[in-house]
Amino acid sequence: MVRISLPTPGTAVSPPPVAETAPARRRRPHGARRYSRLNTVTGRLLVVLVILSAIPVASNRPSWWLMWTALLGVGAMAYVVRTHLLMRRRPLQISAFRLFFALAVLVPIYAVVQAAPIADLLPSGWLSLPPALPADLYPGSISVMPGASVLGAIRAVGFLIFLMLAIEVGTQPDRVHGLGLLLMGGLILHAIFGLVALRLLDDYSLWGVKTAYQGMLTGTFINRNSIATFLGFGLVLGIAFAMERTHQAAQAQPDRGYTTFLTAQRLEGLGLWLAISVLALAILFTQSRMGVAATLVGAFTTFVALRLAHRTRPRRIVAEIGLGLLVLVAFLVPVAGTGVVERALFTLVESSERLAIYAQTWGMIRARPLAGFGYDAFAPAFELYRAEPLASAGYVDLAHNSYLALWAEQGLIIGSIPMLLILWAAGMIAGKLRRREGDAAMNAAALGAILLGAVHSLADFSLEIPANTYCFLLILGLAMARPRLSDLPAAKAAR
C-alpha cells in the first residue's frame, strides 16, 4: 500500500530542485579546427624558413633563393588545395588585398618585359647608353643583362608568395603573437652563435677564413651591415613583447589587496629584456654604424607606437626614452660599442667613395628615367658609367642605397612601387594599432621594422639580402593580416 502525503492547507509548496546545467559550448566545426591547425603549422614553417635561410650566407646566392622559391611555390599550392578541401566556402584572406598585390606583381612582370627582345620597338631615347659603346654591343632588350632580370623576377615572385602566406596565417592575434615570439627566439640563436663564433672561437666563420670584417660579428652572414639589420628585427620584436608583458603586469589586479612583483608576466618580461640585451650586444659587435643607428630608430618607433597605444602620458614617454639611452650609453657602449663609436668619428672621411657611387648611380637614373637598365642588372650597367674617382676602385656590384638601385634598375615609375607598397602597409598597420585590432605588440614591432629597414636602405643594401627580406616580409605580413573574412560581418555587427 502506497501512502501519499498531501500538504496541509495554507502551506507553500516549494518546487523540486532543478539541477544546474552549464550552458552548452558552441564547438567549432571539425573543418574549422583543422583549418586553424593548418595555419599554425604553415606559420611555423615560415618562421623556420626565415631562420634557415640566414644560415647559408643569408641565402645571397641564386642556388639558395631559387630553392626557397621552389619550396614556397609547392607549399603555396598545397596550402590552397588543403584550404579548399577544409573550408570550401571560405575565401582566401588575401582576397582583401587584391589591389595591393595587383600593384606588387607589376615589379616581376616588368622585369620579364625588360628581358624581352623589344628594344627595337621602343623610342631610342628611352634606352640611352654611353656613346663610346660600340653599336654591336647594344642589347636587344631593355635590360643589359636579360638573364639576370628573369632570375630576379622569379625571386620577386617568391617574395610575394611568402608575403601572401604570412597574411593567410596572421588572422588570429594569439597565433600572430606566438609566431612573433618564435621568430624572435630564432633570431636570438643567430645572435648567440655570432657572439660565440667571434669571442670564443677566434672569429670563426662557417664559410671559410674571413677575408673581410675581421674582428667584427658576422655570424652566418658575409656582411656586417646585413646581419645587423637581421638582428635588429629581433631586437624590435623583443622590445614590443617586453613592453606588452610589462603593461599587462601593471594592469593586473592586486591579489587579496597585495601587489605581487614576481608574477609570471613580470618574469617573462625580465627574460625578454635579457634577450634584448643579448641582441643589442651582438649588434654593437657588428660595428655597423648604420645598423646601430637604424636599429635605434626602429626601437624608438616601436616604443613610442606601443606607448601611445597604451595611452601613456607624453612626459612619461620622454622620461623612459631618456632612461633607455642612459642604459645604452652607460653599459652597452663601453662593453661592445667602442668600435662603433670610433668608426662613427670617421664617417665623413670614409664616405667619399660611397658618395661617388651615389652620384654616378644618379647619373644612370637620369640617362634612363623611365625604362631602367634591367632588374638585377645594376652591376654590369654601372660598369658602363663608371668614372673617376671610381675608375680604379674595386668591383662595384651594388648601389649601397636600395632606393637608387630600384630606380636605376626599373626606372622611376616601376622602381617606386616597392616603396609605395611599404608606405601603404605602414598606414594599414598604424590604423590597426589605433583601432586596437590584432596583436598590439606585433603591430608596433612591424612599424619599427619598417623604419629600421627604410633608414638602413638609405646607405646600404640589407633589404636586398634574401634572408633579411624574408624576415621583414614575415613581420609585415603578420601585422597586415586582417581578421578572418568569415568573421568580419560578426565583428561589424558587434561594433
Stockholm file with secondary structure:
# STOCKHOLM 1.0

chainA/1-495         MVRISLPTPGTAVSPPPVAETAPARRRRPHGARRYSRLNTVTGRLLVVLVILSAIPVASNRPSWWLMWTALLGVGAMAYVVRTHLLMRRRPLQISAFRLFFALAVLVPIYAVVQAAPIADLLPSGWLSLPPALPADLYPGSISVMPGASVLGAIRAVGFLIFLMLAIEVGTQPDRVHGLGLLLMGGLILHAIFGLVALRLLDDYSLWGVKTAYQGMLTGTFINRNSIATFLGFGLVLGIAFAMERTHQAAQAQPDRGYTTFLTAQRLEGLGLWLAISVLALAILFTQSRMGVAATLVGAFTTFVALRLAHRTRPRRIVAEIGLGLLVLVAFLVPVAGTGVVERALFTLVESSERLAIYAQTWGMIRARPLAGFGYDAFAPAFELYRAEPLASAGYVDLAHNSYLALWAEQGLIIGSIPMLLILWAAGMIAGKLRRREGDAAMNAAALGAILLGAVHSLADFSLEIPANTYCFLLILGLAMARPRLSDLPAAKAAR
#=GR chainA/1-495 SS CCCCCCCCTTCCCCCCCCCCCCCCCCCCCHHHHHHHHHHHHHHHHHHHHHHHHTTTGGGCSHHHHHHHHHHHHHHHHHHHHHHHHHCTTCCCGGGGGHHHHHHHTHHHHHHHHHHSSCGGGSCGGGGCCCTTSCGGGCCSSSSSSHHHHHHHHHHHHHHHHHHHHHHHHCSSHHHHHHHHHHHHHHHHHHHHHHHIIIIITTSCCTTSSCSSCTTSCCTTSSCHHHHHHHHHHHHHHHHHHHHHHHHHHHHSCCBTTBCCSSCHHHHHHHHHHHHHHHHHHHHHHTTCHHHHHHHHHHHHHHHHHHHHHTTCCHHHHHHHHHHHHHHIIIIIIIIIIHHHHHHHHTHHHHTHHHHHHHHHHHHHHHHSTTTCSCTTCHHHHHHHHCCTTSTTSCCCCCCSCHHHHHHHHHHHHHTTHHHHHHHHHHHHHHHHHHTTCSCHHHHHHHHHHHHHHHHHTTTCCGGGSHHHHHHHHHHHHHHHCCSCGGGHHHHHHHC
#=GC SS_cons         CCCCCCCCTTCCCCCCCCCCCCCCCCCCCHHHHHHHHHHHHHHHHHHHHHHHHTTTGGGCSHHHHHHHHHHHHHHHHHHHHHHHHHCTTCCCGGGGGHHHHHHHTHHHHHHHHHHSSCGGGSCGGGGCCCTTSCGGGCCSSSSSSHHHHHHHHHHHHHHHHHHHHHHHHCSSHHHHHHHHHHHHHHHHHHHHHHHIIIIITTSCCTTSSCSSCTTSCCTTSSCHHHHHHHHHHHHHHHHHHHHHHHHHHHHSCCBTTBCCSSCHHHHHHHHHHHHHHHHHHHHHHTTCHHHHHHHHHHHHHHHHHHHHHTTCCHHHHHHHHHHHHHHIIIIIIIIIIHHHHHHHHTHHHHTHHHHHHHHHHHHHHHHSTTTCSCTTCHHHHHHHHCCTTSTTSCCCCCCSCHHHHHHHHHHHHHTTHHHHHHHHHHHHHHHHHHTTCSCHHHHHHHHHHHHHHHHHTTTCCGGGSHHHHHHHHHHHHHHHCCSCGGGHHHHHHHC
//
